[in-house]
Amino acid sequence: MKKSLLLVLLCILISPACFAQASGKAAPRLAEYWEKLADGVVQCHLCPRNCVLRKGERGFCGVRINKDGALYTFSYGNPIAIHVDPIEKKPFFHVYPGSSAFSLAVAGCNMRCLFCQNWEISQARPDESMNYDLAPQAVAPAARENGCDFVVFTYTEPTTFFEYMRDCAREAKASGLKVGMHSCGYVNPAPLKELLQYMDAVNVDIKGFSDEFYRKMGQGAELKPVLETLKTIHASGVWLELTNLVIPGENDDPKQIKAMCDWIQANLGSEVPLHFSRFVPAFRLQNLPPTPVSTLEDCRRIAMAAGLKYVYIGNVPGHPAENTYCPNCGKPVVRRAGYTILENRIRKGHCEFCGAVIAGIWKD
């Protein structure tokens, strides 16, 4: 889909008073988390790639550039996508069920995942795409005008537009809104900790459980920094959910799934929701078939046997594993059909049937 068409489709669902018309190229802005080296060279410290850049060179993300011996970002105040989504689409299943999320994305990503479903915007550059003009101060009013409880940074990799996301999140939190992001988790500890001051919920894609998979699918990425990100988020007290896209023949080995689930249980605890999402052919993996539902069901059984209490199957609308079940009495406390909430039996964070605590962020 061409960018102009994407913007038109998004405009249909958002109140036009919320932001300016789409504009062209973005002006560069001085970035944060970098240092000067010798001879006009700079090193970026936003993500674990720690790109070393000569004058005129861009980072792996395509967003940050060495301009005359200083690091600048092209991603500030210029989202490529603005949308109102169900919070379940992020996916957050233990956060304000049935509520709306004001979703923002700026072009760019520090991964090159072969299976990316949003590659048209994640692999674009923010100074070469058509974008909206939306200052951080305008985000909260726009979210409220569209009936949203949450502002969520999603679709692309939000940590690549760190400065803009942080400022938007700070404004949204100050106005009383909740804030979340869906991230690949490939970010250094210092900027992550700064972001977490303004976050209520984070969903992280744990793409696989081996360096080999990360190197192959993310072009030179590693697993360890993602695991460190997960531990940092968990320790901060910010609500955490995980998504694992299960790709046939690539990351669906039962032993690897078990190792991942055992790690989650040991390091993050049993109450972190885990979403096993169905792969559909996309981007550079259109030669592979969709994930068999039986494979997803096997993954869920492995996770629950490892002690995880809330394990879901995604991208299979109508599957019983879309529902939230009370880990104490086993009854469904939230029933779903795709992104639609059919029934919510959670009252003040407790199962309506047996009174057990259901972990999450609940409205009542």
ABEGO torsion letter per residue (X at the ends): XBAAAAAAAAAAABBAAABBBBBBBBBBBBBBGBBBBBGGBBBBAABAAGBBBBBGBBBAAGABBBBGGBBBBABBGBBABBBBBBAAAOBBAABGBGBBBBBBBBBEBABBBAABAAAAAAABBAAABBBBBBBAAAAAAAAAAAGBABBBBBGBBAAAAAAAAAAAAAAAAAAGBBBBBBBAGBBBAAAAAAAAAABABBBBBBABABAAAAAAAAGGBBAAAAAAAAAAAAAAGBBBBBBBBBBBGAAABAAAAAAAAAAAAAAAEAABBBBBBBBBBBEAAAABBBBBAAAAAAAAAAAAAAGBABBBBBGBBGBAAABBBBAAAGBBABBBBEABBABBABBGGBBAAAGBBBBEBBAX
